[in-house]
Amino acid sequence: MASEWHVTTIEELASPVRGGIAIGPFGSRMKSDCYVAQGVRVVRGNNLNGGRRFTGEYVFITEEKARSLGSSMLQPGDLVFPHRGSIGEVGLVPDDGKKYVMSTSLMKLTCDKSKARPEFLYYFFCSDIGRHALLQNQSQVGTPGIGQPLSSLKSIVVQLPGTDEQDEIASLLGGLDSRIENLQGANRTVEAIARTTFKSWFVDFDPVRAKGDGREPEGMD
């Protein structure tokens, strides 16, 4: 029940390790001349597009360069937020065996999992309340950005249930997300079939050509 939830802040939910809440490297430490063809994936704002999965193209840096960036390295379950550009978005680092580092435009939260489950906080920040909390200190001029990004993130207030209830809520919402992703994938497949059929029948006139060659048009009686 909501009455059993308690009010806390993001700062209190961060892992006590160094860099539990951190901002991406200064631009001088992550220039385009650092990029290589393959290596550690650099997560940027364009990789966060309103879903659990990172999307879009990556740039890469070497493992040696990534290690030199210290707290900018990401671990599975870390939450990442743009503090410049596509502010208001949130991403959850997957446990997929790949290595990730955040770009200069991001900040991260490593949760103390004895207090807060990353998946629950991910869905909190996807909600209207969480998104509003991220945007409340946004700059009103120039490129969209958050003033004093780390202080702003640390001060965000969250209503939090116990960890068991967090797990249940995150599992329910995760199941709904998976269902939505599956339906969207099915829709994309149907749309691709429709486009291919339309082109075949009404652009390339394949049935007409087949009939002219004395063949049975594919997919038609």
C-alpha positions as CSV (number, residue, x, y, z in Angstrom):
1,M,0.0,0.0,0.0
2,A,1.1,3.6,-0.7
3,S,1.0,4.4,3.1
4,E,3.8,1.8,3.6
5,W,6.1,3.6,1.1
6,H,8.7,6.0,2.4
7,V,10.1,9.2,1.0
8,T,13.8,9.4,0.2
9,T,16.2,11.0,-2.2
10,I,18.2,9.7,-5.1
11,E,21.4,10.6,-3.1
12,E,20.3,8.3,-0.3
13,L,19.7,5.5,-2.8
14,A,23.1,5.6,-4.5
15,S,25.7,3.0,-4.0
16,P,28.3,4.1,-1.4
17,V,31.1,3.2,-3.8
18,R,33.1,6.0,-5.4
19,G,31.3,7.3,-8.5
20,G,27.9,6.0,-7.4
21,I,26.5,9.2,-8.9
22,A,28.8,10.7,-11.5
23,I,28.9,12.8,-14.6
24,G,30.5,12.0,-18.0
25,P,34.1,12.9,-18.8
26,F,35.0,16.5,-19.7
27,G,34.9,17.0,-23.5
28,S,38.7,17.3,-23.6
29,R,39.0,13.7,-22.4
30,M,36.5,12.3,-25.0
31,K,37.2,13.9,-28.3
32,S,36.2,12.3,-31.7
33,D,39.9,11.4,-32.3
34,C,39.5,8.9,-29.5
35,Y,37.0,6.8,-31.5
36,V,38.0,3.5,-32.9
37,A,36.2,1.0,-35.2
38,Q,35.4,-1.5,-32.3
39,G,35.9,-1.6,-28.6
40,V,33.9,-0.2,-25.6
41,R,30.6,1.3,-26.6
42,V,30.1,5.0,-25.8
43,V,26.5,5.6,-24.7
44,R,25.2,9.0,-25.9
45,G,21.9,10.8,-25.8
46,N,20.8,9.4,-29.2
47,N,21.0,5.9,-27.7
48,L,18.2,6.7,-25.3
49,N,14.8,6.8,-27.0
50,G,12.1,6.1,-24.5
51,G,12.6,2.3,-24.2
52,R,14.5,-0.1,-22.0
53,R,16.9,-1.0,-24.8
54,F,19.7,1.3,-26.1
55,T,19.1,2.0,-29.8
56,G,20.9,3.7,-32.6
57,E,24.5,3.8,-33.7
58,Y,27.4,3.6,-31.3
59,V,30.9,5.1,-31.4
60,F,33.7,3.1,-29.7
61,I,36.8,3.8,-27.7
62,T,39.6,1.4,-26.6
63,E,39.4,-0.5,-23.3
64,E,42.6,1.4,-22.2
65,K,40.9,4.7,-22.8
66,A,37.7,3.6,-21.1
67,R,39.6,2.5,-18.0
68,S,41.3,5.9,-17.9
69,L,37.8,7.5,-17.6
70,G,37.2,6.0,-14.1
71,S,33.7,6.6,-12.9
72,S,32.5,7.2,-16.5
73,M,32.5,3.4,-17.0
74,L,29.1,1.8,-16.7
75,Q,28.0,-1.4,-15.1
76,P,24.9,-3.5,-15.7
77,G,22.0,-1.9,-13.9
78,D,23.3,1.6,-13.9
79,L,20.8,4.3,-14.8
80,V,22.0,6.9,-17.3
81,F,20.5,10.4,-17.9
82,P,21.4,13.1,-20.4
83,H,22.2,16.4,-18.7
84,R,22.5,18.1,-22.0
85,G,20.6,17.6,-25.2
86,S,17.8,15.0,-24.9
87,I,17.2,15.7,-21.2
88,G,14.3,13.9,-19.6
89,E,15.3,10.5,-21.1
90,V,16.6,7.6,-19.0
91,G,18.4,4.4,-19.9
92,L,19.2,1.2,-18.0
93,V,22.5,-0.5,-18.8
94,P,21.9,-4.1,-19.9
95,D,23.6,-7.2,-18.6
96,D,24.6,-8.4,-22.1
97,G,28.3,-9.0,-21.7
98,K,29.2,-5.8,-23.6
99,K,31.2,-3.0,-22.1
100,Y,29.8,0.6,-22.0
101,V,31.0,4.0,-21.0
102,M,29.0,7.2,-20.8
103,S,29.6,10.2,-23.0
104,T,30.2,13.8,-21.9
105,S,26.5,14.6,-22.1
106,L,25.4,11.9,-19.6
107,M,25.3,11.3,-15.9
108,K,24.8,8.0,-14.1
109,L,23.3,6.5,-10.9
110,T,24.6,3.2,-9.5
111,C,21.9,2.0,-7.1
112,D,22.4,0.5,-3.6
113,K,20.4,-2.6,-4.4
114,S,19.7,-3.2,-0.8
115,K,17.5,-0.1,-0.9
116,A,16.4,0.5,-4.5
117,R,16.1,-1.8,-7.5
118,P,17.4,-0.2,-10.7
119,E,14.4,-1.5,-12.7
120,F,12.0,0.2,-10.3
121,L,13.8,3.5,-10.5
122,Y,14.0,3.2,-14.3
123,Y,10.2,3.0,-14.4
124,F,9.9,5.8,-11.9
125,F,11.9,8.1,-14.2
126,C,9.8,7.0,-17.2
127,S,6.7,8.2,-15.4
128,D,5.4,11.8,-15.6
129,I,6.5,12.4,-12.0
130,G,10.0,11.2,-12.6
131,R,10.4,13.0,-15.9
132,H,9.2,16.2,-14.3
133,A,11.8,15.7,-11.6
134,L,14.5,15.4,-14.2
135,L,13.3,18.5,-16.0
136,Q,12.6,20.8,-13.1
137,N,16.1,22.5,-13.3
138,Q,16.4,22.6,-17.1
139,S,17.9,25.6,-18.7
140,Q,15.5,27.9,-20.5
141,V,18.0,29.3,-23.0
142,G,20.3,27.8,-25.7
143,T,20.9,24.0,-25.9
144,P,18.6,22.1,-23.5
145,G,20.4,21.3,-20.4
146,I,20.2,20.8,-16.6
147,G,21.7,23.3,-14.3
148,Q,24.0,21.8,-11.7
149,P,23.2,18.3,-13.0
150,L,24.6,16.2,-10.2
151,S,23.1,18.3,-7.4
152,S,19.8,18.2,-9.3
153,L,19.9,14.4,-9.6
154,K,20.8,13.8,-6.0
155,S,18.0,16.0,-4.7
156,I,15.2,14.3,-6.6
157,V,12.6,12.9,-4.1
158,V,11.2,9.4,-4.6
159,Q,8.4,7.5,-2.8
160,L,9.8,4.0,-2.4
161,P,8.2,0.7,-1.3
162,G,10.1,-2.2,0.1
163,T,12.5,-4.1,-2.2
164,D,10.1,-7.1,-2.6
165,E,7.3,-4.7,-3.8
166,Q,9.8,-2.9,-6.1
167,D,10.6,-6.2,-7.7
168,E,6.9,-7.1,-8.2
169,I,6.2,-3.7,-9.8
170,A,9.2,-3.8,-12.0
171,S,8.4,-7.3,-13.1
172,L,4.8,-6.4,-14.0
173,L,5.9,-3.3,-16.0
174,G,8.8,-5.2,-17.6
175,G,6.3,-7.9,-18.8
176,L,4.1,-5.2,-20.3
177,D,7.1,-3.6,-22.1
178,S,8.1,-7.0,-23.5
179,R,4.6,-7.6,-24.8
180,I,4.6,-4.1,-26.4
181,E,8.0,-4.8,-28.0
182,N,6.8,-8.1,-29.4
183,L,3.6,-6.5,-30.9
184,Q,5.7,-3.7,-32.4
185,G,8.0,-6.3,-33.9
186,A,5.0,-8.1,-35.4
187,N,3.7,-4.9,-36.8
188,R,7.0,-4.1,-38.4
189,T,7.0,-7.6,-40.0
190,V,3.5,-7.1,-41.4
191,E,4.3,-3.7,-42.7
192,A,7.4,-5.0,-44.5
193,I,5.4,-7.8,-46.1
194,A,2.8,-5.3,-47.2
195,R,5.4,-3.0,-48.7
196,T,7.1,-5.9,-50.5
197,T,3.7,-7.2,-51.9
198,F,2.7,-3.7,-53.0
199,K,5.9,-3.2,-54.8
200,S,5.8,-6.6,-56.4
201,W,2.2,-6.2,-57.6
202,F,1.8,-2.6,-58.4
203,V,5.3,-1.3,-59.2
204,D,7.2,-4.2,-60.7
205,F,3.9,-5.9,-61.9
206,D,5.3,-9.4,-61.1
207,P,1.9,-11.1,-61.5
208,V,1.4,-9.6,-65.0
209,R,4.9,-10.6,-66.0
210,A,4.4,-14.2,-64.6
211,K,1.2,-14.6,-66.5
212,G,2.8,-13.2,-69.7
213,D,5.5,-15.9,-69.3
214,G,2.9,-18.6,-68.8
215,R,3.7,-19.0,-65.1
216,E,1.4,-19.1,-62.1
217,P,1.7,-15.7,-60.3
218,E,3.2,-16.3,-56.9
219,G,0.7,-15.9,-54.1
220,M,-2.3,-15.7,-56.4
221,D,-4.7,-18.2,-57.8
